[in-house]
Amino acid sequence: MKYKDDTRVARISGTLSHLNRPSDSSSYFFSQCGGIWGWASWARAWRAYDVEMRGWDSRNVFWLCRHLRSGSIALYWENVFNRTFAGEVDTWDYQWTFTVWNQDWLSLLPRTNLVENIGFDERATHTTEQHGECLPVESMPFPLSHPPSDISTCPNKDREMLFQKFSIEKKTVATLVILYFRKIRKLLLKTAGVGADQRVGRKLMLKAYLRGTLQLVSPRAREYFYRKEHEVGVAAHFDRVQCIYIHIPKCAGVSVTDQLYGCETGHRTASSIQEDYPYSFRKYFKFSVTRDPVARFVSAFQFLKAGGMHAVDQAIAEAHLCAYETADELALAMGDPVVAHRILELLHFQPQVDYVMDAQGHLLVDQLIPLEEFKRGLDIVSARLGIPLTNLKLNQSRTSNQSPVLSAAAVDQLRAVYAADVVLHDASLRQIRAITTVREVY
């Protein structure tokens, strides 16, 4: 009953159809998406349900595009809602999905799938064939571990889940622009010869179409509207130094952000920043600090076992590390793929490649600085930005990549689990050590 009176939450679902679980130890997370196999809601939310979808006529594809942050997904759902609104689809759940999105509500999803739908055969009304929509059923550990008090979602994960679950084709920008301009032309033709009230409504819709098409064509326009609709303090720091620093956990990032921005900016992947600030991301210099994966693993383990920095870190340690006295024990346990998957989902153990590469394996930053060459790397960045980065101090343990607490078997196991990070870090070492003077780079 924790969220009974919280008007931001519309429903609780027992279904998990994708692997994008929370990176902390929380038993559940919030999402724009929500399954209808094993779910519950409250009367306050269900009162807004309208099987006739009478609110859809005042919405359009660009409302969906802003809400779902994808032109391809918006087109898919526009078609679904149009057919449902016209009575061409015999269902009730699309109307409920529209209600939730129209009210800007969220769904609560479990970190493990708790529901199995056994109604797949020729006797079913809709589900005559099974397509593997859900993950295998798992038990939910108790007591529950609640997420931080701030209710928020991860739009990137929601978007990828929608692509996967509904097999939505990712259309090119050119295709989307052509489709949207056709909609604009159709709307202009409809506007001719109608009454004044209808013209006002259609002009507002036309404005939304034009705005959305502009965002598709121009990264700068997309970022402008994103900044306008969100309180984004970090963007001002990017603008001030014309630089974007990707802070990988346990890679000396706090000292860098303090001197570069004057504050902590959090741990965001390059992909997510590129999504929200496409123009700045393309324009500004981008760099990150990498670390030997074995040393980083040990540092993360010791950091969390010592209590971390706040209650969330303590909860992560209690939920995931309590069974392991040493980093060696945890490293060896990661020979089990289930254990490895669970640990790699945690913020401090997440692979470094996730922060600096896209899904296709392309490096998204201009410069990588290996921790072993921290000073030389910062000299390169200082020369590039024209900003002195001096007096940066590292903990003594961070400057050493020796791991005497780990056995040879544990080291081998970690290098296998973090194979991509090993390649990334070794490449950054070779690249920066090949530079004899800063002028070779800039």
N, C-alpha and C positions, 0 to 999 in steps of 0.2 A: 504493500500500500504506500510505499515511499513516494511515488509520483502521482498519487490519486488526485491531488489538487494542483499539480504543476501543469499549467495550460500549454506548455511547450511540448509536452509528450502526449501523443495520441494513442499509442498502443504498445503492448508488450508482445513480442513474438518469440516462439520457441524454435523457429526455423532459422538455420544458417546455411546459405547456399553458396558461400564463397569463403576463401581462406584469409580475407583481409581482417584479421582479428586485431584487437587493440595491442599496442606495443608494451603496455604496462601489465600489471597483474590483475586488472579489473575482470570481474566475472561477466560483465556485459558492457555494451557500448551503444552509442546513439548513431542513427543513420537516417537518411532520407528514404531509404528503402526498407521494406518490411514484408516478411512472408505472411501468407494467409492460411498456412497449414499449422494449426495450433497457435492461436493468438487470443488476446483478450484486450478489452478497452473499457472505457467508463461511459456512463450515460452522458456526461458533459461533452464528450467528443462525438458520440454516436448521434446526438441530436442534430449535428451539422450534416449528417449523411443525406444525400439526395440522389435517389436512384435515377432521376431524370437529368441530372447534371445541368441544372438550369444556370449555373455560374460559368459554364464553359463558353457560352456565346460572347462573354466579355473578355475572354482570354485569347491568346494566340501563340504561335510557335516561338516568338521571341520571349514571351514570358517563360515558356518552358526552357528556352535556351539559357536565360539568365538563371533560372532555378536549378537546372541540371548541369549547366556549364559545358554543354556539348551540342553543337549543331546537329550532328548525326542522331544522337539520342532524342533531341527535341523533335526532329522530323518523324522518328518512329512513333513517339508517344502522341504527336499531333494526329497522326493517322489513326491510332488506337482510339483516342478520345473522340475524334470526328465520327468514326463508325459506331462507337458506343452511344454517342449523343443522338445519332440518326436511328438508333434502334436496330442496327444491323448485327449486333453482337449480343448473344443471350448469356449475360453474366451479371454479377453484382460487384465483383472485386475491383474492376477498373474504376467504377464510380467511387469506391472507397479510397482508392489510390489518389484520384483527383481531389477528393475532399481533403485528404491529409496534406497534399501539396498546396492546394488553394488556401488553406489556413496557415501554411508555413509551419506545420507541425513536424515532429520527429518521431521515429519509432525506436524502441529499445530492443536490441538484438543480443542473444547470448554469445559468449566466445566459443561455445561448443554447440553443435547441433543437437537438439533435444527431441526432435519430432521425426517420425518416419511415416510417410503416406503409403498405405498399403492398398489404396483404391485404384490401382492401375490394371484394368482389364477391359474386355469388351462390354461389360455391364455398366461401365462408368459413363456419366453424361459428357464429360470433357476429357478426362485423363485416361484415354484408352491406350496410350503408349507412354512408357517411362523414358525420360531423357537424362536421367541422372542429375536432376536439378539440385539435390541437397547432398551435403556431406554425410558420411556415416554417423550414426547416433553415438553420442558419448555422454557420460555422466557429468553432472555439474558438481564440482567440489563445494562443500559447505564448511564453515559459514561463508556467505558471499563476500567478495571483495568489491566494494563500491568504487566507481571512478571518481576523479576529482569533482568538486562541487559544480564547476562550470560545465553546463551541458553544451557540447559542441560536436561537430561532425568532421569527417575528413572527406571533402568533396572529391578528391582524386580517387580514393578507394571506392566511394559510392559510384562514381562514373565507370570505373573499370568493372565493378560488379554488374552494372546494368548492361554493359557491352557483352559480358560473358553470359549472363543469365538468359538474355533474350536474343543472343546471337546477332547483334546489331552490326551492320556493315559500317566501317569507318569511312565516310565519304571525304573526298579531298575538299579543300577550301574552294577551289574553282567550281566544283559541282554544287556545293552548298550555295554559293553566291548566285549561280544561275537559277537554282530552284527558288531562292528567296526573291529574286527580282521578278520571277514569274508571278509570285504571290502579290508583289507590289502592283504589278500591271493589272492583275485581276481585281485588286481592291480599288484601283483608280477607275476602272470601267464600271464597277458597281456604284461608285460614289456619284457618278453623273446622273442627274435627273431625280435625285431623292430629296426628301425634305431636309430642313435646316438641322433638326435634331440628329437625324441619321448622319448628316454630313459631318457634324462635330465628332460623333463617335468614331466614324471611319477615318477622319483626319488624325485622331489620336492613335488609332491602330496603325495608320500609315507611318506616323512618326516613329512608332515602335519598330516597325519593319525596317525603316531606313536606318535607324540607330543600330539595330542588330546586324544588318548587312555591313554597315561601316565597321563594326567590331570584327566581323569575319575577315574583312579585307585588310584592316590596319591593326597591327599589334599595338601601336601607340594609342589608337582609339579604344581598344579593348582594355588597356591598362588605365586609361583616363577614367572610363566608366567604373572600373573596379575600385579605383581609389576614391571616386566620388561616392560610392555606395558603402564603403567600409572605412572604419577608423583605423588607418594604417600608419602607425607611428614609425615603424621600421623603414618605410619608404623614404622618409625624410633623411635618415642616416645614409641610405644608399645614394641619394642625390647629393648630399653634402660632400662626401669623399669620392663619389663616382666609382664606387667599388662595392662588390658583393662578396662577402666572406661566407663560405659554407662551413658551418661549425659542426664537425664530426665529434661526437661524444668521446671523451678521454683522449683527446689529441691536442691538449694545450690551448684550447679555443678560448677559454675565459680571459686569459691574459691578452689575446689578440683583440677580441671584441671590446674589451675595456679601453684599450689604447686607440683602436680604430674608430669606434662609435661612441665610446664613453659610457656604454651600458651593455648588458647581456641581451642578445637578440634571439636566443633560443636555437633549437636544433631543427633546421628545415632542410629538406633535400633540395638539390639544385633543380630537379624536375618540378617540384611544387612552386618554387620561386619563379621559374620560367613560365609556369602556367598563369600565375597571378600578375607578374610584372614583365610581360614579354618584351616590351620596348626597352625598359631599363636593363633587362637581362642581356639583350643583344648589344646594347650600347656600352655598358659598364664593364670594367675589368673584374674578373672573377678568379678567386683562388681558394685553396683549402690546404690544411695540414694533414698529412697522413702519418701513420705509425705502424711499426712492425705489429702484425696481427696477434702474435703470441704475447708480446709485452702489453698490448692494449687489453687483451683478454684478462690477463693477470691483474692489471690496474683496475679494470671495471669490477672484477670479483672482489678485490680488497676494498675498493671504494664502497660498494654496496653492503658488504659484510660489516663494515665499520659504521654503517648507519646512513651513508649518503649525505645529501644536503637537506632533505625535507622528509615529510611523512610518506610521500609517494615512493621515494627510494626505499624507505624502511619496509613498506608494504611489499614491494617487489622482492626484496631480500627474504622476507618471511615466507612469501608464497612460493618462490622458485629456488632459493639457495639454501634453505634451512637443512636440507638433507645432505649437504656437502660441507665438510669441515675445511677443505682446502681447494684451491683452484685446480690442483692436480686431479682430485676426485671428479670435479665437474667436467674437466676436459676429457677424461676417460669415459665418463658417462655419455658424452656427446657422440660416441660411437653408435649409440642407438638413434636412428633417424627421428623418432618421435621426440626424444629429449632435445636433440639438436634443433629441430624445428621450433620447439617451444622457447628455447633460450635465444635463438636468433631473432625472434620476434620482439625481444626486449630492447628498449632504446639503447642501453649502454653496450649491448652485444651485437647490435645490428651491423651487418657488413658495411665496410666503408664504401664499397662500390655502389651501394644503394644511394649514397649521398651525392656522389659526383658523376654518376653515369645515368643515362636514360635506359629505358627498357630494352633497347636494341644494342646496348653495350657501347654507346658513343660517349666519350668524355665531354662533359659540359662546362668544365672550368678551363681557364687560360693557363693557370700555373698550379702545380702541386708542390708542396714543400714537405719533404720527409723530415720527421722530427730530429733525425740525426744531423741534418744540415739546417737546423732551425734558423741560425743567425744568417747564414749565407742566403737562404731563401727570403728572409725578411728584408735583407739588403736589396734584393732584386725587386721585391714588391714596393719598397720605399722609393727606389729609383723610378719605377713605373708610375707611381701615384704622385711623386713629389711631396710625400708626407713622411717625416722621420718616424720610424717605428723603433724606438730605443727603450732601454731599461725594462725590457720584458724578461721576467724571471720565471723559470720553470722549477718545479719541485725536483729535488735531486733524483728521486726515483723515476721521474719522467724522462730524464736525459739518458738513462741507461736502458738498453734493450735486452739485457741479460735476464734470464728467467730461471734462477737456481732452484726455485721452489717446484719446478715442474720436472717430471721424469721425461726420458727420451720418448717413451711411448705417448705421453700426453702431448708433447710438442708436435710429434708426427700427426697425431689425431687433429690438433688444432690447425696445422698447416693444410690438412686435407679439407677440413670443414670450411676454412677461410681461404681456399685456393685462389679465388679471384682477387682477394685482398693482397695475397702474397705477390701475385703478378703486378698488381697496381703499385704497391709500395716499392718493389724492386725496380720497376720502370722509372718511378719518380726519383729514386736514388741515382740511377745511371744518368738520367737526364740532367739533374742539377750538378752532379759531380763532373760532368763533361764541360760545364761552363767555367771558364777561367776568369772572366771579368764580367761585370754587369752589362757592359756595352755590347756583349755578344747577344744579349736578349733584347735590350732597348737602346 
